[in-house]
């Protein structure tokens, strides 16, 4: 599938600079990596939301929420999502 997108000159320059430095082989690789990272971010966000919702189901829970607790919950939620179902290879580049 071919998709055409419009980028600002700054974004285009940034992408070309990544290719020029050898970090990526071509512009398509940069965009694919960016989409993979965005997808991972969205998965973390969904996992965080899941952790929040799961925490709301037990009002008797008197856990003191600290930054470490939040990180632990997020990590556990991401792990749970990863174990629940494999990513559909049809949506991977």
Residue pairs with C-beta under 8 A, 6 or more apart in sequence:
7 15
15 27
15 30
15 31
16 27
18 24
18 30
19 25
19 26
19 27
19 29
19 30
24 30
24 33
32 93
35 93
36 93
43 78
43 81
44 74
44 78
46 81
47 74
47 77
47 78
47 80
47 81
48 73
48 74
48 77
50 77
50 80
50 81
51 73
51 74
51 76
51 77
54 77
55 61
55 63
55 73
63 69
